Amino acid sequence: MRNAYPVSRGPLRWVKLLVYTALLIAAQGVLSRLSDAAGIPAPDLFLLTGVALMWRLPPAWALVAAYGVGLGQDLLGGGTLGLHAAGVMGGALLALLVRRSVADSGLFQSLLTVLLAVTGEWLTFLFLNYWLRADLITVALLWTTVPPLLVGTLLVFPLWDRLVAWTFGPRRGPEEQLS
């Protein structure tokens, strides 16, 4: 069976990566502006990118790449440097459990991946909030932000996953490159 998204080599690979990066920044910016106007949190496309890399790279490199994606988000935004980097890495780490234990089962695997990624990101945020003795996260913020963020990220995931597959190639199965 032929792959729908063959892994590209050479200059085309870098062009796809540049196009993807530009689309990531533009789409996250537009979604953030629109959702701010609506009073809801924007879907986290940087988290979805970190999780997508987790499916395509060996675990150690996937965590480094997820941290790099989150660091890029931190550099573009005005928040605490390293917070989103750690959050995206935490989300990818928790989503790695899906890669390790759930066979490719389509919709269930996708929903579980996004659910665990958002959970891992916010658990990391909570840990860092406690560790730094910061007042960045409150119970009210958790109740008003996490559920709509999860729903928005779940709704955007199918379309974003197609763009990720075009850029980085198909995702690997649960047993591939886990050692």
N, C-alpha and C positions, 0 to 999 in steps of 0.2 A: 504494500500500500504506500502510495507516495504522500509525502508530507505536504500539508497545505502551506506551511510557512518554512521553506528551506532556510537553513542558517547561511547567511551571506558572508562572503570573505572579501577582503580587499577594501578598496575605497568606498564601495556601496555600503558596507557595514558602518563606516564612519559617517556617511551622509545620513543614513537612517538614524544613527544615534544623535546627530545634531538636530535633525527634524523632530525626533521624539523629545529631546530636551527643550526645544523651543515650544513645542505643543504643551509639554508638561507645565512650563512656567506660565504660558499664556492661559491655558485652561484653568489652572489653579487660581490665577489672578482674576479671571472673569468670574469663576464660580464664587470666589471669596467676595467680590464686589456685589454680585447679585444676592448672595445669601445674607450678607451684612444688611442689605436693604430690606430683606424679608425677615430679618431677625433670627435666623437659624444658622448653625455652623455649616461651613462648606465641606463637601466630601474631601477626604484626605488623599489626593492623588499621589503625593510623595510616599505615603505609607503603602499604597497599592504598588508603586514602583519598587519599593524595598522588598515587598513580599514576592513580587514577580521575579526579582533577581534571586530570591531564596529558592524558587522552583527551578532555576536554570543554572545555578552554580553549586560547587561543593559547599557544605555548610559553613566552614570557616571563612571562605571568601565571600559567601553570601552575607554573612554578618558584617564583614568589613564594607562590602558594597552598600548594604542597607544603612550603615552608619554614615557613609559618604553621601548618600542621597539625603538623609536627614540633615547632615551638616550643610549641604547645599541649600536646603530649605531654611536653615537658621541664618545663613549668610544673606539670603534674599529678604528675609523678614527682619523685624526689629525686636525679636524676643531675646531670651537668654541664650547665649551661644552654647551649643551642645545639648540643649534640652530636647529639641526635636530629633537630633541625631541619635541620642540615646533612646528616645521613644520609638523611632522607626526601627532601630536595631532590636529593641525589646519586642515590638510587634512581629518582626521577622523571626525572632527566636521562638516565640510562642507558636507562631504559625508553622514552624519547622516540625512541631509535633504532628501536624496534619500530614506533612510530607512523609514522615517516618512511619505513621501508623494507619493511614487511611488509603486504601487502594483507590485508583482513579474511578470515582463514581459520579462524576459530572456535577450536578447542581448541589448535592449534599456536600461534596468536598469543597466547592467554591464558597458556599455559605459558611461552612465551618472555618475555612481559611480566613475569610474577612472578619468573622466574629472574633476569632482568637487573635488576629492581628490588631484589631481595635482594642481588645481587652489588654493585650500585652503592652501596647503603646501607653494606655492610660494607667496601667499598673506601674509602669516605669516612671511616668510622670508623678504618680503618687509617692513612689519611693524617693525620687529626687526631691520632691517638695518637702517630704519629711526630713531627708538627709541634710538639705540645705537650710532647714528651718525657715522656709519661705512661706508666704501666704498667697502663693499663686493659685492653688486649687482649694476650693471649698466644697462642702457637700451640696450647696445650691448650684454651684457650677457643674458638678458632676451630673446632677439630675436634669439640668437644662441643656447640657451640651452633649453628653455621651449618647443618649438614645437617638436624637435626630442626626448626629454625626454618623452613627452606625447605619441608620436607615439610608441616608444619602450616599454613603460609601457603598452600601450593598446595591443601590439602584444604579450607580455609575459603573460598578465593577464589570458587568458583561461587555460594555462598549470599550472600556479602558483595557480590558484583558485582550481584546482583539488588536488594539494598537500595540500593546506590549508584545504580543505574539508576532506581529509584523516586524517589529524592531529587533527583538532578541531571539526569535525562533520559538518553537513549541516548548512547553514545559515538559520536564522529565517525570518519569514515574516515581513512586515512593521509594523504590529500592535502588535507584541509580545514584551512584556517586555519594553514598552516605558515609563511607569509611574515611 
